[in-house]
Amino acid sequence: MNSEINPQTEFPALPVRRRETLEIFDTALKIYRRYFWVLIGWSALIAALSLVPILNWFSFFAMPLLYGAVSCCVAAAVRGQKVRFSQCWSFTKPRYGALLGVVFLSYLVLFGIFLALYIASILLGLLGYWALSSAPQPVQIVAAIVGGLLALVAFSAAGVVAFGWTNMVPIVACLEDDKRGSAALGRAFELLKGQWRRVFGMSLILGLAILAVFGIIGGIYSLVIGFASLRDALGSDPGNGAIYGLLGTFGAFMGLFILIWNPAQSLVIAVLYLDLRVRREALDLEWTAYASAPSPMSSPGPTISSNSFSASAPAEFDFLRPDAVSISAPAMITDARVQVTPVQPAPQAVENLTSPTSFAAGSAFAPENALAARLVSRDVNEPQKMEGPASFLVDAVPDVSSEPEKPEKEAQRD
């Protein structure tokens, strides 16, 4: 895959396109490496709170900070931009209250799902006991084993799917400002509809990874503690200092794992969110058309890869100033896979950018899944905000720039 680097970007822009399950994990790992120190800094706050018993409950109130940092880094990766620690806070601060409410609501729904399953399993168990009370004992034993296995499978499947769903909800609330509370829950469910097998597989991989690490750390800890009076491990009867040292070491390993794991897990869900938007709303075409729109202050637009729909961020796009992008001329797409041909700017709006006849692929898209931003009648040199499915990649990041804007004449002279 080829990604172009614009003069004002620091990294190759992350291609907005479909990804298979394993590629989603690979992409999340690449984003993690790129913004490692920013993400670790925010994750350290949650890990530190979770290790202190008195402050453990406060880690819940810090979770929105991590979701905001992850969403900010993913949006910046699409544009090939760097992110500072303070920018993540500027991104999350206006959304913190809504994020906290969404996280609480998703946990409440998760608790309700498991409570319903628990009650249903008890009722089914009592019903089975009543139905088989007069059956031979071997039949009762077999029925109890089969019922227990079915309940375990139902709990596991529901837990894995609910895990993916509830973790998607904060990402939706971060990147779609009009989705709050129950609307974020519904939006996440809508995106995941028809993709439950993929969600189950990805959540299962994440769950098995957590169990494997916890099993290794817990196994070593139990092995050491299990020696008779730790005599075999330490060569003599241990004192309180040795026991506390082992407990501290175990806690340190657990804290280190939580520190590294939390951002990785959220990044996987965020990349899955982009993939679902591409599959359901043609987000790749929307972003490609936006990135290829020429600016009045620069000649050619960014190059578009014919193989992967990878497009770098617009040359005039400043991560600190999302309104700095000017969409001055519509793009007529003659081949949805290969080329984007800019046309001359016109003073009037071009309303019919979403016609399916303009695609070589011939696929029809609904108006809400527009290929390009809908332009309104205005001066062609006036900066315009992006609209449509990909608008969150531009408009979601707040203006935290301390850099004064250049006057119009000076900008044209440059």
One Martini backbone bead per residue (centre of mass of N, CA, C, O) as a GRO file, in nm:
protein
  414
    1MET     BB    1   0.097   0.036   0.021
    2ASN     BB    2   0.026   0.371  -0.061
    3SER     BB    3   0.138   0.676   0.096
    4GLU     BB    4   0.105   1.005   0.119
    5ILE     BB    5   0.305   1.305   0.179
    6ASN     BB    6   0.262   1.596   0.303
    7PRO     BB    7   0.423   1.881   0.393
    8GLN     BB    8   0.217   1.907   0.669
    9THR     BB    9   0.299   1.618   0.740
   10GLU     BB   10   0.438   1.341   0.940
   11PHE     BB   11   0.267   1.109   0.810
   12PRO     BB   12   0.124   0.858   0.684
   13ALA     BB   13  -0.178   0.814   0.588
   14LEU     BB   14  -0.451   0.653   0.686
   15PRO     BB   15  -0.630   0.433   0.535
   16VAL     BB   16  -0.964   0.442   0.410
   17ARG     BB   17  -1.080   0.110   0.459
   18ARG     BB   18  -1.100  -0.204   0.428
   19ARG     BB   19  -1.088  -0.470   0.684
   20GLU     BB   20  -0.971  -0.727   0.826
   21THR     BB   21  -0.934  -0.867   1.121
   22LEU     BB   22  -0.617  -0.879   1.136
   23GLU     BB   23  -0.575  -0.589   1.019
   24ILE     BB   24  -0.693  -0.437   1.256
   25PHE     BB   25  -0.474  -0.515   1.456
   26ASP     BB   26  -0.237  -0.402   1.292
   27THR     BB   27  -0.334  -0.107   1.281
   28ALA     BB   28  -0.351  -0.060   1.586
   29LEU     BB   29  -0.046  -0.107   1.634
   30LYS     BB   30   0.056   0.128   1.458
   31ILE     BB   31  -0.085   0.353   1.614
   32TYR     BB   32   0.045   0.291   1.884
   33ARG     BB   33   0.337   0.349   1.799
   34ARG     BB   34   0.294   0.646   1.708
   35TYR     BB   35   0.118   0.716   2.003
   36PHE     BB   36   0.240   0.600   2.266
   37TRP     BB   37   0.296   0.832   2.480
   38VAL     BB   38   0.015   0.950   2.487
   39LEU     BB   39  -0.143   0.690   2.566
   40ILE     BB   40   0.021   0.612   2.817
   41GLY     BB   41  -0.036   0.865   2.982
   42TRP     BB   42  -0.346   0.812   3.009
   43SER     BB   43  -0.326   0.517   3.114
   44ALA     BB   44  -0.168   0.573   3.379
   45LEU     BB   45  -0.400   0.697   3.535
   46ILE     BB   46  -0.575   0.441   3.550
   47ALA     BB   47  -0.364   0.245   3.668
   48ALA     BB   48  -0.310   0.402   3.930
   49LEU     BB   49  -0.603   0.391   4.040
   50SER     BB   50  -0.637   0.069   4.031
   51LEU     BB   51  -0.399   0.011   4.254
   52VAL     BB   52  -0.571   0.180   4.450
   53PRO     BB   53  -0.816   0.092   4.656
   54ILE     BB   54  -0.943   0.374   4.722
   55LEU     BB   55  -0.918   0.471   4.395
   56ASN     BB   56  -1.058   0.261   4.207
   57TRP     BB   57  -1.334   0.407   4.145
   58PHE     BB   58  -1.195   0.652   3.982
   59SER     BB   59  -1.134   0.502   3.712
   60PHE     BB   60  -1.412   0.549   3.584
   61PHE     BB   61  -1.365   0.869   3.547
   62ALA     BB   62  -1.106   0.811   3.344
   63MET     BB   63  -1.206   0.662   3.086
   64PRO     BB   64  -1.286   0.901   2.891
   65LEU     BB   65  -0.992   0.992   2.842
   66LEU     BB   66  -0.907   0.746   2.675
   67TYR     BB   67  -1.121   0.757   2.454
   68GLY     BB   68  -1.040   1.040   2.357
   69ALA     BB   69  -0.744   0.978   2.283
   70VAL     BB   70  -0.800   0.757   2.076
   71SER     BB   71  -0.981   0.921   1.883
   72CYS     BB   72  -0.775   1.145   1.825
   73CYS     BB   73  -0.553   0.957   1.703
   74VAL     BB   74  -0.719   0.838   1.471
   75ALA     BB   75  -0.790   1.106   1.330
   76ALA     BB   76  -0.487   1.183   1.289
   77ALA     BB   77  -0.398   0.934   1.120
   78VAL     BB   78  -0.573   1.000   0.870
   79ARG     BB   79  -0.395   1.287   0.843
   80GLY     BB   80  -0.091   1.268   0.941
   81GLN     BB   81  -0.074   1.356   1.252
   82LYS     BB   82   0.009   1.499   1.529
   83VAL     BB   83   0.002   1.452   1.897
   84ARG     BB   84  -0.081   1.598   2.189
   85PHE     BB   85  -0.163   1.578   2.510
   86SER     BB   86  -0.340   1.841   2.517
   87GLN     BB   87  -0.526   1.771   2.275
   88CYS     BB   88  -0.681   1.542   2.408
   89TRP     BB   89  -0.810   1.724   2.621
   90SER     BB   90  -0.949   1.923   2.422
   91PHE     BB   91  -1.125   1.697   2.300
   92THR     BB   92  -1.262   1.580   2.575
   93LYS     BB   93  -1.381   1.805   2.755
   94PRO     BB   94  -1.663   1.862   2.597
   95ARG     BB   95  -1.726   1.524   2.633
   96TYR     BB   96  -1.714   1.411   2.922
   97GLY     BB   97  -2.006   1.395   3.026
   98ALA     BB   98  -2.116   1.219   2.795
   99LEU     BB   99  -1.915   0.986   2.831
  100LEU     BB  100  -1.985   0.911   3.120
  101GLY     BB  101  -2.281   0.842   3.059
  102VAL     BB  102  -2.224   0.623   2.845
  103VAL     BB  103  -2.056   0.432   3.018
  104PHE     BB  104  -2.270   0.386   3.234
  105LEU     BB  105  -2.491   0.280   3.041
  106SER     BB  106  -2.330   0.038   2.927
  107TYR     BB  107  -2.289  -0.103   3.202
  108LEU     BB  108  -2.590  -0.130   3.265
  109VAL     BB  109  -2.658  -0.308   3.023
  110LEU     BB  110  -2.460  -0.532   3.089
  111PHE     BB  111  -2.585  -0.604   3.360
  112GLY     BB  112  -2.869  -0.671   3.249
  113ILE     BB  113  -2.787  -0.908   3.071
  114PHE     BB  114  -2.665  -1.090   3.297
  115LEU     BB  115  -2.913  -1.095   3.477
  116ALA     BB  116  -3.104  -1.228   3.274
  117LEU     BB  117  -2.934  -1.485   3.234
  118TYR     BB  118  -2.932  -1.575   3.528
  119ILE     BB  119  -3.239  -1.604   3.565
  120ALA     BB  120  -3.284  -1.798   3.328
  121SER     BB  121  -3.101  -2.028   3.435
  122ILE     BB  122  -3.258  -2.079   3.695
  123LEU     BB  123  -3.533  -2.143   3.569
  124LEU     BB  124  -3.434  -2.379   3.392
  125GLY     BB  125  -3.325  -2.548   3.624
  126LEU     BB  126  -3.593  -2.582   3.776
  127LEU     BB  127  -3.748  -2.705   3.539
  128GLY     BB  128  -3.563  -2.952   3.503
  129TYR     BB  129  -3.592  -3.064   3.786
  130TRP     BB  130  -3.901  -3.105   3.770
  131ALA     BB  131  -3.904  -3.288   3.508
  132LEU     BB  132  -3.656  -3.494   3.640
  133SER     BB  133  -3.736  -3.607   3.927
  134SER     BB  134  -3.829  -3.913   3.810
  135ALA     BB  135  -3.567  -3.975   3.701
  136PRO     BB  136  -3.291  -4.110   3.660
  137GLN     BB  137  -2.983  -4.032   3.771
  138PRO     BB  138  -2.819  -4.031   3.503
  139VAL     BB  139  -3.010  -3.832   3.360
  140GLN     BB  140  -2.968  -3.597   3.556
  141ILE     BB  141  -2.665  -3.566   3.513
  142VAL     BB  142  -2.668  -3.513   3.208
  143ALA     BB  143  -2.860  -3.270   3.218
  144ALA     BB  144  -2.679  -3.094   3.399
  145ILE     BB  145  -2.435  -3.081   3.209
  146VAL     BB  146  -2.575  -2.969   2.958
  147GLY     BB  147  -2.696  -2.718   3.093
  148GLY     BB  148  -2.426  -2.596   3.186
  149LEU     BB  149  -2.298  -2.568   2.904
  150LEU     BB  150  -2.518  -2.389   2.779
  151ALA     BB  151  -2.490  -2.159   2.983
  152LEU     BB  152  -2.191  -2.101   2.926
  153VAL     BB  153  -2.222  -2.031   2.627
  154ALA     BB  154  -2.428  -1.803   2.661
  155PHE     BB  155  -2.256  -1.624   2.842
  156SER     BB  156  -2.010  -1.598   2.655
  157ALA     BB  157  -2.147  -1.485   2.402
  158ALA     BB  158  -2.282  -1.241   2.537
  159GLY     BB  159  -2.021  -1.120   2.655
  160VAL     BB  160  -1.863  -1.076   2.393
  161VAL     BB  161  -2.071  -0.898   2.244
  162ALA     BB  162  -2.109  -0.685   2.471
  163PHE     BB  163  -1.818  -0.593   2.472
  164GLY     BB  164  -1.812  -0.473   2.185
  165TRP     BB  165  -2.052  -0.281   2.214
  166THR     BB  166  -1.971  -0.112   2.474
  167ASN     BB  167  -1.692  -0.018   2.338
  168MET     BB  168  -1.826   0.140   2.094
  169VAL     BB  169  -1.990   0.370   2.225
  170PRO     BB  170  -1.762   0.582   2.303
  171ILE     BB  171  -1.661   0.621   2.012
  172VAL     BB  172  -1.921   0.738   1.903
  173ALA     BB  173  -1.936   0.980   2.107
  174CYS     BB  174  -1.667   1.110   2.010
  175LEU     BB  175  -1.721   1.117   1.672
  176GLU     BB  176  -2.040   1.182   1.742
  177ASP     BB  177  -2.201   1.459   1.859
  178ASP     BB  178  -2.516   1.353   1.811
  179LYS     BB  179  -2.428   1.109   2.007
  180ARG     BB  180  -2.624   1.033   2.294
  181GLY     BB  181  -2.664   0.792   2.491
  182SER     BB  182  -2.897   0.602   2.344
  183ALA     BB  183  -2.794   0.687   2.061
  184ALA     BB  184  -2.519   0.542   2.088
  185LEU     BB  185  -2.630   0.259   2.124
  186GLY     BB  186  -2.787   0.251   1.855
  187ARG     BB  187  -2.548   0.312   1.667
  188ALA     BB  188  -2.373   0.069   1.743
  189PHE     BB  189  -2.585  -0.143   1.666
  190GLU     BB  190  -2.611  -0.059   1.368
  191LEU     BB  191  -2.312  -0.113   1.287
  192LEU     BB  192  -2.318  -0.427   1.398
  193LYS     BB  193  -2.515  -0.514   1.208
  194GLY     BB  194  -2.419  -0.821   1.059
  195GLN     BB  195  -2.125  -0.834   1.252
  196TRP     BB  196  -2.122  -1.047   1.494
  197ARG     BB  197  -1.902  -1.250   1.414
  198ARG     BB  198  -1.669  -1.051   1.413
  199VAL     BB  199  -1.709  -0.949   1.699
  200PHE     BB  200  -1.676  -1.220   1.833
  201GLY     BB  201  -1.389  -1.281   1.733
  202MET     BB  202  -1.248  -1.026   1.845
  203SER     BB  203  -1.341  -1.052   2.141
  204LEU     BB  204  -1.218  -1.332   2.182
  205ILE     BB  205  -0.925  -1.253   2.139
  206LEU     BB  206  -0.912  -1.045   2.366
  207GLY     BB  207  -1.004  -1.236   2.595
  208LEU     BB  208  -0.776  -1.449   2.562
  209ALA     BB  209  -0.543  -1.255   2.614
  210ILE     BB  210  -0.621  -1.184   2.902
  211LEU     BB  211  -0.628  -1.473   3.017
  212ALA     BB  212  -0.336  -1.546   2.953
  213VAL     BB  213  -0.195  -1.331   3.123
  214PHE     BB  214  -0.339  -1.386   3.390
  215GLY     BB  215  -0.257  -1.685   3.402
  216ILE     BB  216   0.048  -1.648   3.414
  217ILE     BB  217   0.066  -1.460   3.658
  218GLY     BB  218  -0.114  -1.631   3.852
  219GLY     BB  219   0.050  -1.895   3.832
  220ILE     BB  220   0.316  -1.792   3.947
  221TYR     BB  221   0.202  -1.691   4.211
  222SER     BB  222   0.079  -1.964   4.307
  223LEU     BB  223   0.341  -2.125   4.298
  224VAL     BB  224   0.494  -1.963   4.509
  225ILE     BB  225   0.277  -1.963   4.740
  226GLY     BB  226   0.241  -2.289   4.745
  227PHE     BB  227   0.474  -2.320   4.900
  228ALA     BB  228   0.591  -2.431   5.184
  229SER     BB  229   0.642  -2.142   5.336
  230LEU     BB  230   0.849  -2.071   5.099
  231ARG     BB  231   1.103  -2.252   5.131
  232ASP     BB  232   1.166  -2.334   4.836
  233ALA     BB  233   1.191  -2.035   4.727
  234LEU     BB  234   1.377  -1.896   4.985
  235GLY     BB  235   1.514  -2.118   5.201
  236SER     BB  236   1.302  -2.002   5.412
  237ASP     BB  237   1.132  -1.844   5.630
  238PRO     BB  238   0.916  -1.606   5.573
  239GLY     BB  239   0.842  -1.289   5.588
  240ASN     BB  240   0.653  -1.016   5.547
  241GLY     BB  241   0.837  -0.886   5.331
  242ALA     BB  242   0.824  -1.115   5.119
  243ILE     BB  243   0.521  -1.118   5.077
  244TYR     BB  244   0.492  -0.818   5.000
  245GLY     BB  245   0.683  -0.837   4.760
  246LEU     BB  246   0.513  -1.035   4.593
  247LEU     BB  247   0.259  -0.863   4.585
  248GLY     BB  248   0.395  -0.619   4.448
  249THR     BB  249   0.488  -0.766   4.192
  250PHE     BB  250   0.212  -0.856   4.099
  251GLY     BB  251   0.089  -0.569   4.083
  252ALA     BB  252   0.292  -0.456   3.878
  253PHE     BB  253   0.223  -0.647   3.644
  254MET     BB  254  -0.075  -0.573   3.628
  255GLY     BB  255  -0.034  -0.270   3.580
  256LEU     BB  256   0.132  -0.297   3.318
  257PHE     BB  257  -0.084  -0.438   3.156
  258ILE     BB  258  -0.304  -0.222   3.179
  259LEU     BB  259  -0.139   0.009   3.058
  260ILE     BB  260  -0.105  -0.136   2.770
  261TRP     BB  261  -0.398  -0.252   2.703
  262ASN     BB  262  -0.616  -0.029   2.692
  263PRO     BB  263  -0.535   0.115   2.424
  264ALA     BB  264  -0.539  -0.135   2.239
  265GLN     BB  265  -0.838  -0.207   2.268
  266SER     BB  266  -0.954   0.070   2.173
  267LEU     BB  267  -0.819   0.071   1.892
  268VAL     BB  268  -0.963  -0.172   1.774
  269ILE     BB  269  -1.247  -0.046   1.792
  270ALA     BB  270  -1.186   0.209   1.621
  271VAL     BB  271  -1.108   0.059   1.359
  272LEU     BB  272  -1.376  -0.090   1.337
  273TYR     BB  273  -1.544   0.163   1.300
  274LEU     BB  274  -1.423   0.245   1.028
  275ASP     BB  275  -1.495  -0.016   0.880
  276LEU     BB  276  -1.805   0.009   0.915
  277ARG     BB  277  -1.832   0.281   0.768
  278VAL     BB  278  -1.731   0.177   0.498
  279ARG     BB  279  -1.942  -0.056   0.454
  280ARG     BB  280  -2.212   0.132   0.506
  281GLU     BB  281  -2.103   0.456   0.400
  282ALA     BB  282  -1.857   0.513   0.219
  283LEU     BB  283  -1.604   0.656   0.363
  284ASP     BB  284  -1.375   0.632   0.153
  285LEU     BB  285  -1.506   0.808  -0.070
  286GLU     BB  286  -1.552   1.059   0.096
  287TRP     BB  287  -1.254   1.112   0.175
  288THR     BB  288  -1.132   1.115  -0.108
  289ALA     BB  289  -1.296   1.355  -0.218
  290TYR     BB  290  -1.200   1.556  -0.006
  291ALA     BB  291  -0.884   1.527  -0.045
  292SER     BB  292  -0.909   1.602  -0.372
  293ALA     BB  293  -0.983   1.883  -0.327
  294PRO     BB  294  -0.906   2.175  -0.444
  295SER     BB  295  -0.721   2.463  -0.383
  296PRO     BB  296  -0.679   2.806  -0.430
  297MET     BB  297  -0.357   2.777  -0.307
  298SER     BB  298  -0.339   2.513  -0.487
  299SER     BB  299  -0.301   2.300  -0.711
  300PRO     BB  300  -0.266   2.008  -0.669
  301GLY     BB  301  -0.375   1.743  -0.531
  302PRO     BB  302  -0.379   1.464  -0.388
  303THR     BB  303  -0.282   1.149  -0.405
  304ILE     BB  304  -0.435   0.847  -0.532
  305SER     BB  305  -0.472   0.532  -0.465
  306SER     BB  306  -0.575   0.258  -0.667
  307ASN     BB  307  -0.572   0.020  -0.440
  308SER     BB  308  -0.652   0.168  -0.128
  309PHE     BB  309  -0.769   0.463  -0.098
  310SER     BB  310  -0.528   0.636  -0.034
  311ALA     BB  311  -0.528   0.951   0.146
  312SER     BB  312  -0.415   1.236   0.210
  313ALA     BB  313  -0.416   1.509   0.354
  314PRO     BB  314  -0.476   1.810   0.312
  315ALA     BB  315  -0.249   2.056   0.262
  316GLU     BB  316  -0.423   2.283   0.440
  317PHE     BB  317  -0.435   2.100   0.677
  318ASP     BB  318  -0.493   2.166   1.022
  319PHE     BB  319  -0.515   2.011   1.317
  320LEU     BB  320  -0.568   2.286   1.481
  321ARG     BB  321  -0.742   2.386   1.205
  322PRO     BB  322  -1.020   2.266   1.058
  323ASP     BB  323  -1.109   2.541   0.887
  324ALA     BB  324  -0.856   2.559   0.675
  325VAL     BB  325  -1.028   2.422   0.475
  326SER     BB  326  -1.080   2.445   0.119
  327ILE     BB  327  -1.371   2.403  -0.083
  328SER     BB  328  -1.361   2.515  -0.420
  329ALA     BB  329  -1.387   2.231  -0.577
  330PRO     BB  330  -1.522   1.996  -0.736
  331ALA     BB  331  -1.531   1.641  -0.786
  332MET     BB  332  -1.494   1.432  -1.068
  333ILE     BB  333  -1.574   1.096  -1.077
  334THR     BB  334  -1.467   0.854  -1.318
  335ASP     BB  335  -1.305   0.660  -1.110
  336ALA     BB  336  -1.336   0.492  -0.813
  337ARG     BB  337  -1.025   0.358  -0.833
  338VAL     BB  338  -0.824   0.583  -0.978
  339GLN     BB  339  -0.955   0.879  -1.052
  340VAL     BB  340  -0.932   1.244  -1.000
  341THR     BB  341  -1.108   1.515  -1.157
  342PRO     BB  342  -1.069   1.836  -1.163
  343VAL     BB  343  -1.260   2.123  -1.170
  344GLN     BB  344  -1.370   2.416  -1.220
  345PRO     BB  345  -1.460   2.672  -1.050
  346ALA     BB  346  -1.778   2.763  -0.913
  347PRO     BB  347  -2.003   2.986  -0.779
  348GLN     BB  348  -2.191   2.757  -0.773
  349ALA     BB  349  -2.353   2.499  -0.681
  350VAL     BB  350  -2.303   2.140  -0.647
  351GLU     BB  351  -2.559   1.901  -0.594
  352ASN     BB  352  -2.475   1.635  -0.791
  353LEU     BB  353  -2.247   1.428  -0.636
  354THR     BB  354  -2.434   1.147  -0.577
  355SER     BB  355  -2.445   1.019  -0.841
  356PRO     BB  356  -2.422   0.692  -0.963
  357THR     BB  357  -2.320   0.774  -1.262
  358SER     BB  358  -2.018   0.871  -1.156
  359PHE     BB  359  -1.961   0.562  -1.142
  360ALA     BB  360  -1.797   0.284  -1.248
  361ALA     BB  361  -1.927   0.077  -1.045
  362GLY     BB  362  -2.256   0.142  -1.017
  363SER     BB  363  -2.325   0.230  -0.732
  364ALA     BB  364  -2.576   0.290  -0.509
  365PHE     BB  365  -2.644   0.580  -0.310
  366ALA     BB  366  -2.748   0.729  -0.055
  367PRO     BB  367  -2.776   1.049   0.050
  368GLU     BB  368  -2.640   0.986   0.338
  369ASN     BB  369  -2.399   0.847   0.144
  370ALA     BB  370  -2.215   1.058   0.047
  371LEU     BB  371  -1.930   1.117  -0.136
  372ALA     BB  372  -1.963   1.427  -0.092
  373ALA     BB  373  -1.980   1.731  -0.010
  374ARG     BB  374  -2.224   1.962   0.035
  375LEU     BB  375  -2.271   2.240  -0.159
  376VAL     BB  376  -2.308   2.572  -0.121
  377SER     BB  377  -2.403   2.893  -0.192
  378ARG     BB  378  -2.085   3.047  -0.250
  379ASP     BB  379  -1.790   3.139  -0.214
  380VAL     BB  380  -1.514   2.963  -0.331
  381ASN     BB  381  -1.302   3.092  -0.101
  382GLU     BB  382  -1.469   2.984   0.124
  383PRO     BB  383  -1.461   2.826   0.399
  384GLN     BB  384  -1.550   2.479   0.456
  385LYS     BB  385  -1.734   2.246   0.592
  386MET     BB  386  -1.776   1.929   0.643
  387GLU     BB  387  -1.998   1.683   0.510
  388GLY     BB  388  -2.098   1.383   0.630
  389PRO     BB  389  -1.954   1.084   0.715
  390ALA     BB  390  -1.646   1.236   0.733
  391SER     BB  391  -1.669   1.489   0.931
  392PHE     BB  392  -1.534   1.378   1.197
  393LEU     BB  393  -1.232   1.403   1.085
  394VAL     BB  394  -1.256   1.729   1.113
  395ASP     BB  395  -1.476   1.851   1.335
  396ALA     BB  396  -1.398   1.706   1.614
  397VAL     BB  397  -1.155   1.886   1.635
  398PRO     BB  398  -1.041   2.126   1.812
  399ASP     BB  399  -0.950   2.462   1.866
  400VAL     BB  400  -0.590   2.493   1.980
  401SER     BB  401  -0.470   2.732   1.848
  402SER     BB  402  -0.197   2.984   1.890
  403GLU     BB  403  -0.198   3.062   1.596
  404PRO     BB  404  -0.208   3.312   1.395
  405GLU     BB  405  -0.374   3.434   1.140
  406LYS     BB  406  -0.346   3.509   0.823
  407PRO     BB  407  -0.382   3.722   0.604
  408GLU     BB  408  -0.510   3.706   0.296
  409LYS     BB  409  -0.285   3.850   0.135
  410GLU     BB  410  -0.045   3.696   0.262
  411ALA     BB  411  -0.138   3.412   0.182
  412GLN     BB  412  -0.132   3.463  -0.126
  413ARG     BB  413   0.170   3.541  -0.139
  414ASP     BB  414   0.264   3.252  -0.028
   0.00000   0.00000   0.00000
